């Protein structure tokens, strides 16, 4: 898994995506924010919304800049949960900022582009940013945003028994120091990455990019998977931390890769009176 950071602590099971796939029941909910637009954001409290554009390129985006710890917002339609009775429910997530070191925000990207305006065809949508260009520097420290997510049903119903998966692709690195990092701080019961990943263990249940960057639209390639971290959870609340090395600027989204997750099967019982989920 790479060279472990001196501060790294990994307290959850780590699975090798070269020989395993995420088990079926987690496939009943996939948290994905790559299709989120500004219309899907509501209930802002403690955030300032402001536009941001990379230079002269077409890469317009909206920033949601936290003005205080405890700032929160709601992101609608981040997944569909199939419960143990086989019923489907739309899922939203309520994001609450626990801590941050600016420049660190959440961002809606309308186009996924590089600073020179070239469309890289990477997933766009909603996610955290750190060290964003044009914002005040983080004073020689890693810019980061630490936040809690609570999953809620769009119809307000209970989330008893909820399980799911999410993931983070295109985690970039370099040869000098760990760069872009995701930490699965709490609420997760598994991390999923290749044994030959271009990632190093970092922080609390986290991994940071090392070796190189990934710049290719094919997110299912071997190299793409070497820059991918999947995460499984049981329960409706979990905490994450996203950061970049000093002087760099990155952004990410929640984007589980379909090829890493098994689909659950269900047997139809009693003429459709009930089903029993069964993992393949």
C-alpha positions as CSV (number, residue, x, y, z in Angstrom):
1,X,0.0,0.0,0.0
2,X,3.0,2.4,-0.2
3,X,5.1,3.9,2.6
4,X,3.1,4.7,5.7
5,X,3.1,8.2,6.9
6,X,4.6,8.5,10.4
7,X,1.3,9.9,11.6
8,X,-0.8,7.3,9.9
9,X,-3.3,5.2,12.0
10,X,-5.4,2.6,10.2
11,X,-8.1,1.1,12.4
12,X,-10.5,-0.3,9.8
13,X,-10.1,-3.3,7.5
14,X,-8.3,-2.7,4.3
15,X,-9.4,-4.7,1.2
16,X,-7.4,-5.3,-1.9
17,X,-9.3,-4.5,-5.1
18,X,-7.0,-6.7,-7.2
19,X,-8.6,-9.8,-5.6
20,X,-11.9,-8.5,-4.0
21,X,-15.0,-6.5,-4.8
22,X,-17.2,-4.6,-2.4
23,X,-19.8,-7.1,-1.1
24,X,-23.3,-7.0,-2.4
25,X,-25.3,-5.5,0.5
26,X,-23.2,-2.3,0.4
27,X,-24.3,-2.0,-3.3
28,X,-27.8,-1.1,-2.1
29,X,-26.6,2.5,-1.7
30,X,-23.9,4.2,-3.7
31,X,-23.2,7.8,-2.6
32,X,-22.3,9.7,-5.8
33,X,-22.1,13.5,-6.2
34,X,-20.8,13.7,-9.7
35,X,-24.2,14.8,-11.1
36,X,-25.1,17.3,-8.4
37,X,-25.9,20.8,-9.6
38,X,-26.5,24.0,-7.7
39,X,-30.2,23.3,-7.8
40,X,-29.5,20.3,-5.5
41,X,-28.0,22.4,-2.7
42,X,-30.3,23.8,0.0
43,X,-30.5,24.8,3.7
44,X,-27.2,26.7,3.7
45,X,-26.2,27.8,7.2
46,X,-22.8,29.5,7.8
47,X,-21.7,29.2,4.2
48,X,-21.1,32.0,1.7
49,X,-21.8,31.1,-1.9
50,X,-19.6,32.7,-4.5
51,X,-18.6,32.1,-8.1
52,X,-15.2,30.9,-9.2
53,X,-13.7,30.4,-12.7
54,X,-10.3,29.1,-13.7
55,X,-8.6,31.9,-15.6
56,X,-10.2,32.4,-19.0
57,X,-11.3,28.8,-19.3
58,X,-14.9,27.5,-19.4
59,X,-14.5,25.9,-16.0
60,X,-17.1,27.9,-14.1
61,X,-18.0,26.7,-10.6
62,X,-19.8,27.8,-7.5
63,X,-17.9,27.8,-4.2
64,X,-19.6,27.2,-0.8
65,X,-17.1,28.8,1.6
66,X,-17.5,28.0,5.3
67,X,-17.6,31.1,7.5
68,X,-17.4,29.1,10.7
69,X,-17.1,25.7,12.2
70,X,-20.6,24.1,12.3
71,X,-21.5,25.5,8.9
72,X,-24.0,23.1,7.2
73,X,-25.8,22.5,3.9
74,X,-28.0,19.8,2.4
75,X,-27.2,18.0,-0.9
76,X,-30.2,16.4,-2.5
77,X,-30.3,13.2,-4.5
78,X,-26.9,11.7,-3.8
79,X,-28.1,8.1,-4.1
80,X,-31.0,5.6,-4.0
81,X,-31.1,3.2,-1.1
82,X,-32.8,-0.2,-1.5
83,X,-33.7,-1.3,2.0
84,X,-33.9,-4.9,3.3
85,X,-37.6,-5.1,2.1
86,X,-36.5,-4.2,-1.4
87,X,-38.1,-0.7,-1.3
88,X,-36.3,2.2,-2.9
89,X,-35.7,5.6,-1.1
90,X,-34.0,8.7,-2.4
91,X,-31.1,9.8,-0.2
92,X,-29.9,13.3,0.6
93,X,-26.9,14.2,2.7
94,X,-26.5,16.9,5.3
95,X,-22.9,18.2,5.4
96,X,-21.5,19.8,8.6
97,X,-18.1,21.4,8.8
98,X,-16.1,20.2,11.9
99,X,-12.9,22.1,11.2
100,X,-11.0,23.6,8.3
101,X,-7.8,25.5,7.3
102,X,-8.5,27.9,4.4
103,X,-8.4,27.9,1.5
104,X,-10.9,25.0,1.8
105,X,-14.5,24.9,0.5
106,X,-17.1,22.8,-1.2
107,X,-17.6,23.3,-4.9
108,X,-20.1,22.7,-7.7
109,X,-18.2,22.3,-11.0
110,X,-20.3,22.8,-14.2
111,X,-17.4,21.6,-16.4
112,X,-14.6,19.4,-15.3
113,X,-11.5,21.2,-16.7
114,X,-7.9,21.8,-16.1
115,X,-6.7,25.4,-15.4
116,X,-5.9,25.9,-19.2
117,X,-9.5,25.2,-20.1
118,X,-9.0,21.7,-21.5
119,X,-11.8,19.3,-20.6
120,X,-10.3,16.3,-18.9
121,X,-13.7,14.4,-18.9
122,X,-13.3,13.6,-15.2
123,X,-16.4,13.6,-13.1
124,X,-17.7,17.0,-12.1
125,X,-20.4,17.8,-9.5
126,X,-20.1,18.5,-5.8
127,X,-17.2,17.9,-3.5
128,X,-14.5,19.5,-1.3
129,X,-11.6,21.6,-2.5
130,X,-8.4,22.6,-0.7
131,X,-5.7,25.1,-1.7
132,X,-7.9,26.5,-4.4
133,X,-6.0,28.9,-6.7
134,X,-6.6,32.6,-6.2
135,X,-7.5,32.2,-2.5
136,X,-5.2,33.1,0.5
137,X,-2.5,30.6,1.2
138,X,-2.7,28.2,4.1
139,X,0.5,29.6,5.7
140,X,2.8,26.8,4.7
141,X,0.4,24.1,6.1
142,X,-1.9,21.6,4.4
143,X,-5.2,23.2,3.5
144,X,-8.0,20.9,4.7
145,X,-11.7,20.6,5.3
146,X,-13.0,18.1,8.0
147,X,-16.7,17.4,7.8
148,X,-19.5,15.1,8.9
149,X,-22.1,13.6,6.6
150,X,-25.5,12.5,7.8
151,X,-27.6,10.6,5.4
152,X,-31.3,11.3,5.4
153,X,-34.2,10.0,3.3
154,X,-35.7,12.6,1.0
155,X,-39.2,11.7,2.3
156,X,-38.1,12.0,6.0
157,X,-38.5,8.3,6.8
158,X,-36.1,6.1,8.9
159,X,-32.7,4.9,7.7
160,X,-32.6,1.8,10.0
161,X,-30.2,-0.8,8.5
162,X,-28.7,1.5,6.0
163,X,-25.4,0.4,4.4
164,X,-23.5,1.8,1.5
165,X,-20.4,2.5,-0.5
166,X,-18.7,5.6,-1.9
167,X,-15.3,6.3,-3.4
168,X,-12.8,8.9,-4.4
169,X,-10.9,8.7,-7.7
170,X,-8.1,10.7,-9.3
171,X,-6.2,11.0,-6.0
172,X,-3.1,12.8,-7.2
173,X,0.5,12.7,-5.8
174,X,4.0,13.5,-6.6
175,X,7.5,12.2,-5.8
176,X,8.3,14.6,-3.0
177,X,5.7,14.4,-0.4
178,X,2.1,12.9,0.1
179,X,-0.3,15.2,-1.7
180,X,-4.1,15.0,-2.2
181,X,-5.5,12.9,0.7
182,X,-8.8,11.5,1.9
183,X,-9.1,10.3,5.6
184,X,-12.0,8.1,6.6
185,X,-12.0,9.5,10.1
186,X,-15.0,7.7,11.6
187,X,-18.2,5.8,10.7
188,X,-16.5,3.6,8.0
189,X,-16.0,-0.2,8.2
190,X,-13.8,-0.8,5.2
191,X,-11.3,0.8,2.9
192,X,-10.9,-0.6,-0.7
193,X,-7.8,0.0,-2.9
194,X,-5.3,-1.9,-4.9
195,X,-2.2,-3.4,-3.3
196,X,-0.2,-1.6,-5.9
197,X,-2.0,1.7,-5.4
198,X,-0.1,4.9,-6.0
199,X,-1.2,6.0,-2.5
200,X,0.4,6.0,0.9
201,X,-1.3,5.6,4.3
202,X,-1.9,9.0,5.8
203,X,-3.5,10.4,8.9
204,X,-6.6,8.7,10.4
205,X,-7.7,5.8,8.2
206,X,-6.5,7.8,5.2
207,X,-4.5,7.6,2.0
208,X,-2.7,10.3,0.1
209,X,-1.4,10.4,-3.5
210,X,2.3,9.7,-4.1
211,X,4.3,8.7,-7.2
212,X,2.4,10.5,-9.9
213,X,-0.8,12.2,-11.1
214,X,-3.6,10.6,-13.0
215,X,-4.7,12.5,-16.1
216,X,-6.8,10.3,-18.3
217,X,-10.6,10.2,-18.9
218,X,-10.7,6.3,-18.5
219,X,-11.7,5.9,-14.8
220,X,-11.8,2.1,-15.1
221,X,-8.2,1.6,-16.2
222,X,-5.5,0.0,-14.1
223,X,-3.8,3.3,-13.6
224,X,-7.1,4.9,-12.6
225,X,-7.6,2.2,-10.0
226,X,-4.2,2.9,-8.6
227,X,-5.4,6.4,-7.7
228,X,-8.8,5.2,-6.3
229,X,-10.0,4.7,-2.7
230,X,-13.3,3.1,-2.0
231,X,-15.1,3.2,1.4
232,X,-17.9,1.2,2.9
233,X,-20.1,2.3,5.8
234,X,-22.9,0.9,8.0
235,X,-25.1,3.5,9.5
236,X,-26.2,7.0,8.4
237,X,-23.3,9.1,9.8
238,X,-19.6,9.3,8.9
239,X,-16.8,11.8,9.1
240,X,-14.1,12.6,6.5
241,X,-11.1,14.9,6.1
242,X,-9.8,16.1,2.7
243,X,-6.5,17.9,2.3
244,X,-3.6,18.8,-0.1
245,X,0.1,19.5,0.4
246,X,1.1,23.2,1.0
247,X,1.0,25.3,-2.2
248,X,-1.1,22.9,-4.2
249,X,-4.7,23.1,-5.3
250,X,-7.1,20.2,-5.7
251,X,-10.8,19.2,-5.6
252,X,-12.6,15.9,-5.4
253,X,-16.1,14.3,-5.5
254,X,-17.8,11.2,-4.2
255,X,-17.7,8.8,-7.0
256,X,-17.8,5.0,-6.4
257,X,-16.6,3.0,-9.4
258,X,-19.2,0.5,-10.5
259,X,-16.6,-2.2,-11.4
260,X,-15.5,-2.4,-7.8
261,X,-18.9,-3.2,-6.3
262,X,-21.0,-6.4,-6.5
263,X,-24.7,-6.0,-7.1
264,X,-26.9,-7.7,-4.5
265,X,-29.4,-10.3,-5.6
266,X,-32.9,-10.9,-4.2
267,X,-35.1,-13.9,-4.3
268,X,-38.8,-13.3,-4.8
269,X,-40.8,-15.2,-2.2
270,X,-44.5,-16.1,-1.9
271,X,-45.7,-14.8,-5.2
272,X,-44.1,-11.4,-4.6
273,X,-45.1,-11.1,-1.0
274,X,-41.5,-10.7,0.1
275,X,-37.9,-10.8,-0.9
276,X,-34.7,-11.9,0.8
277,X,-31.6,-10.1,-0.3
278,X,-28.7,-12.4,-1.1
279,X,-25.1,-11.5,-1.9
280,X,-23.7,-13.0,-5.1
